[in-house]
Amino acid sequence: MGCAAVARLGDEPPHPGPLQTG
């Protein structure tokens, strides 16, 4: 859930993944 959590915070750019939130 690391990638998902980071994506939600928006600290990192949108990257391809099964849990990509944008």
Secondary structure, 3 states (H helix, E strand, C coil): CHHHHHHHHCCCCCCCCCCCCC
